[in-house]
Every structure is written in C-alpha cells, then in structure tokens.
Amino acid sequence: MLRDGLLEAGPERTYRMRWVDVPSLQVHVSEQRYHPYGGGRIGFQAADFATQIQFDVDGFVHAYPDLARRV
C-alpha cells in the first residue's frame, strides 16, 4: 500500500483486507480506510477503531499510538 503513494498527502482510500486467524485458519475480511495527510502521517480506520500512524521516509512505522513506538 505504501507504494500506492500513501506517504504523500492525497485522497482517502478504502481497501478490503483479508487475514487468516491462527490456529483456526479462518479467513476474515476487514474493510480499512486510509487517509494520507502527508509528512508520513496516515489516518487509519477499521470498524470502530481509528488512529494516526507515523511512518519514516523509508516507509517503516515510527509511531503507532497506544501500540508501539520505534526507539
């Protein structure tokens, strides 16, 4: 997705993601919305969860609020 220009400011985009639960191997679908603000900041929303994720210039996560921060 970052190759789609998400690190640069632009319009919101919606993606339909699939993930596999382990160990049940059930496939789940998640509709996710991304809003690239520019400067490496991306707004993320899925269901009732929303946050802003900060990426570095190489596309690696620098800060994911309430989850992780690179040191």
Secondary structure as GFF3:
##gff-version 3
##sequence-region A 1 71
A	DSSP	three_ten_helix	2	4	.	.	.	ID=ss1
A	DSSP	beta_strand	13	20	.	.	.	ID=ss2
A	DSSP	beta_strand	27	38	.	.	.	ID=ss3
A	DSSP	beta_strand	41	46	.	.	.	ID=ss4
A	DSSP	beta_strand	49	55	.	.	.	ID=ss5
A	DSSP	beta_strand	61	64	.	.	.	ID=ss6
A	DSSP	beta_strand	68	69	.	.	.	ID=ss7
###
